[in-house]
Amino acid sequence: MQSFQDIIFKLKRYWADRGCIIQEPYDVEVGAGTMCPETFLRVLGPRPYRVAYVQPSRRPADGRYGDNPNRLYKHQQLQVILKPSPDDIIEQYLGSLEAIGIDLRVHDIKFEEDNWEAPTLGAWGIGWQVMLDGLEITQFTYFQQCGGIDLDVVPAEITYGLERLTAFLQVKDSVYDIDWTDRFTYRDVRYLDELQYSVYNFELADVPTLWKLFDLHEAEAARLIAMYDPKSPEKQRFPLLAAYDQVLKCSNLFNTLDARGAISVTERVGIIGRVRKLAVGVAGAWADQQFAGGEPSQAVAQ
Amino acid sequence: MSLPFLLEIGTEEIPDWMIPGALENLRLNFEKLDIPHETVTMDATPRRLVLRAEGLPERQADREERIQGPAKSAPAQAVAGFARKHGVSPADLTTETTAKGEYYVFVKKVRGRRTLDILAEGLPGAILGIYFPKTMYWAGKGGPRFIRPIRWLVALLGGDIVPFEIAGVRSGAMTSGHRRLGAREIAVTTSDYEQRLRDHYVILSAEERRNRISNELAGVLVKADPALLDTLVYLTEYPTPITGRFDEQFLELPEEVLVTVMRHHQKYFSVEDAEGRLAPQFVAVMNIPSDPEGFVRRGNERVLRARFNDARFFWETDQKKPLRDRVADLAHVTFQAKLGTYLEKTRRMQALAERLGGDAHAVRAAELSKCDLTTELVKEFTELQGVVGGLYARAQGEPEPVWQAIYDQYKPESMEDSIPRSRTGQIVSLADKLDTLRGCFAVGLIPSGSRDPFALRRAAQGVVKILVEGRLAEIDLADYIDTPALGEFFDDRIRYYFRDIRGFAYDEVNAAMATGSRRLVDLEARLVRIQNLRSSPDFEPLAASFKRIRNILEQAGFHEAGTVDESLIEAGPERDLYEEYRRIAGQPIETVISRLRPKIDLFFDKILVNAPDARVRQNRLTLLNTLRAEFSKVADFSEIVTHS
């Protein structure tokens, strides 16, 4: 039987063989692999890019104290970005499933319409949820817009839900029972995160403190965005990447406040708008910094 | 020679619900190319839109084009110049006489264009012109937009490839089979196309796929679900149903929840036992021909088990806090920014339910109606709001009228849907919809064009349907309409209901509505009376007379109520009419129409309303006004469209 990590190794190998950089997870809390700079910023502009990475993704509201067999506060996504999307992208994707031992001649695979949208990022795309024998295993998206900017080149984003995929392959009814290795289960590795973060997110997170942090990170991001000068000869030095980290902090705090029940439906729209404004601000500045004039900058030249 | 034509647009998976519309669009776009043909057949799977036509000509018919040149009287130099321009000598020109005189004409023989060329030129536009509700670009900014990326194109006219290109994809004679069971590149001709696809596990005909699903379902007691069947037909290229089972213990959960999970989340048909109860089985449709090892069945069973476990977890968790303890929580759920929280809405609904004549059960149901919005089950299955509340209320011991009213509160969800089953439910549903409508109109959230984010049209339509079909005769809708805009909005819905749903003629509806009352049960009864009256030979002439009366009164600017002064009435037709009126006043129009009509006719025939004596004139206007008031209780007959 393939372990959880075997499946990850194989998928990484598969995509590495197709020209992907294998990145490591981003070190700021995110709700999805899409939010990492390796996706959010790299999809902007004309330059081709291919990258794959596992991203632990935090969804505070989905926590269930480790009780629910299918729901997790933090799950692991394998995020693949192919920019531009090759013509045979779906064939390549199906090949990746075969690479982890799924014989698609005897399993049922369907592509069901599912258009992805991330209002806090000003991003959306067209695509599918991929169903394997009735189980959603992947979100497949052709990005159309990111940070409010129409993309020059359309990337394909493939997001595998690794726990689900492994539970399917190992025939486990609970993600906690999947074998991470032949000696450790997922429960051994992750149960405590699930329990303790559920307690924190639902019971103990201090709402005024989180709001204060939100305001601080928002102010820092906004300060940097406002300082960015597109005419400055030294604009390449400007720390937009650091500004973007502040946006990610805001996004995670928003999710935590939401799980804590501290955001009403009305407020919600307003806060999403605030985060979105920052994300769009960074994306616009980034596009200028990296691509204005059509010449790729030295800093990120291939 | 007559040629067959084949066009296949090979794409990545198109959303199932868009496919029939896209096919119709493609057919129309093809017709616009104006190429003669015999038959056209449209087919599609998720990965291909296909148009096949028979009997196309090899080229368009030759034709002559007449180009007018200089006048006959023009200098020879000009004539020679004209001839030279068209590559002929002046002797090859003919002449033509027009109204302005005689002119030289060059008759140009235009060879009919090759159909192949017309297609090559027109197909990219015909394809990219297909309307889809949401499109994407894939070949970079500024590239073509389509529903999903186009990956291959087959375009054959007889044995020839119709050459064109879309987003770097060149048309050819190669199709593609089933994603995993077929070959990726398959050479086809117009005659073997469908069979070649079949060899590669693609059933081209939607009808055949539908039958393949239905036939295999014949032995199973599947709950009929035509919409789901349509979805599955266009979600598969080689559909095969399989039957799976789930643990009977899940049958303890409400059937509504189980069916929703199966249908909406998993696209499964649910199955009934011989007594019509939900059986612990389901039918999934796979996109492969068989499942000999049972992999697909077991996979689907596991997914369903996980889904059901989730639902049970929510069901049990939610029960720990009964609905009645959740009312206060509604203070944290916003209904609409300007309209406050659901708690405020609840309080308004309770007051409205009472005002609408609801009893204590109705007020109680209104109070609990929105509490399910705070439950996990509704957060997970939003389409079950209301239903879930009703189920919880039942489980928590609320009386039957209360839980049923909560359960039915969103009914009717469409014009085809039934209204709430009980009077209590009808009152609660009215209270909910009226509150939303009144609130939204009060803060200016008024639907315009296709923009109707709060589904106010549906809500108003529901109100009309409930009032009429629930026989809620005592409720006058006018009492609940507090702005003119809302009144007009409702009038549109009332007209729509009686015309389009109930089939009354538009002038009948206008006539019945013109009398003002918005007691809809009464309105319906009056409409039936008008419809019956219409068969009377006296009806149209009488309606025409009422129109005349209305015009006369309007022209005279007559508004006084007043009573008729008998002393001023002239003997003859005027007195006859007046006395007839005295005799029949108060009687239903049906019984008096045949007596009234000749008197009115005669009156208009012989009497000048606009008499020289101002007092007589005034009295005659009063008489007409009195008649109009008396006989317009059923309807304003002057609204009836007459042919005389």
Interface residues (C-beta under 8 A of the other chain):
Chain A: D67 N68 P69 N70 R71 P84 S85 D87 I90 E91 L94 L104 R105 V106 H107 D108 I109 K110 F111 E112 E113 N115 G125 I126 W128 L132 D133 G134 L135 Y142 Q144 D150 L151 D152 V153 V154 F168 V171 D173 G261 S264 V265 T266
Chain B: E12 E13 P15 D16 P46 K134 M136 Y137 W138 A139 G140 K141 R148 P149 R151 R179 R180 L181 R184 L235 T236 Q266 Y268 A284 M286 N287 I288 D291 P292 E293 F295 V296 R298 G299 N300 R302 V303 L304 R305 A306 N309 D310 F313 H332 V333 T334 A337
